[in-house]
Amino acid sequence: MTLKINPLNVFNIRRTNYPPNHFDYAYIPMTYNIQDALEKWILHNLKHRFYIGKDIKLDEKNSIANYVKVGFEDEKELSYFMLACPYLKYK
């Protein structure tokens, strides 16, 4: 088994500190410790650049709600994330 090293991890540039305009985003409702769990899942299962951070926006009832904003440089990774991440399963 050969181990492939991701250069984005080596140079610590895989996670961006700000949300770039060219990323594709998803908004996940904020619950206890969801941001840390999502970040660990992304680091373990995906390989391209991403952004994760807190954000606020209007919900379905037009009231302000807290969300976790998750963005990916590669739109395929956003699709995979939305389908495969176990923390996003419906209740």
N, C-alpha and C positions, 0 to 999 in steps of 0.2 A: 504494500500500500504506500503510495507516495502522497506526501503532504504538500498541498499547494498553499503558498503564503500569499495573502491578499495585500498588495502594496498600499492600498488605502488604509488598512489597519496599521501597517508598519509606520507610516508617516502621520498617523492620527488625524486623517482628514476625511474619514468616512462619514462621520456625523457632522452636519453643518450646524453652526451656532445661530443662524438666522434662516428664515424660510425663503429660499430663492423663488423667483417668479416662474421659472421653467419647470419646477417640480409639479407632480400631480399629487393632490392632497385628499385625505379622508379625515372626517371629524368623528371622534369617538367620545361618547358622554363620559364625563369624569366620574370615576368611582375611586374608592380607596386603593392606592398603590398601583393603579392600572398603568400609569406612565412607565414606571420602572419595569414592570412585567413585560410590557410591549417592547421596550428597548432591548431587554435581554433576549426576547424571542427573535427580534430583527437581527441582532448581532450574530446569533447562533444559526439562523436559517437562511438569511439573505446575504448578498455579497456586494451590492452597489451602494452608492451614496444615499443618505436619507436625512430627514429632519424630524425631530419630535419635540414638541413643546406645548405649553398651556395656551389656550385661546378662549375667547368668549364670543358668543354669537347668539342670535335669537333662535329659540326652539319653536316647536309647532304651535305653542300657545302665545307666541310673540312676547315672551319674557326672556330676560337675559339668563343664559346658562353657561356653565363652564364645560369646556371640551378639551380633549387632547388632540392636537393637530399633528397628523402624521403624513409626511410627504416623501416621495421617492423620485429619484432622477429617472429611473427606468419605469415606464408605466406597467410593464409586465410584472414587476415586483409588487406594485400596488395591487394588482389583480390577485396575485398569489397570496399576498398578505391578507386580503379581505376574505379569501376562500379558506385558507389553511390555518390561520392563527386561532388557537383554541380559546383565547380570551375574548373573542368576538362572537361566540356562539349565542344564538338567541335563547332567551329565558323561557 
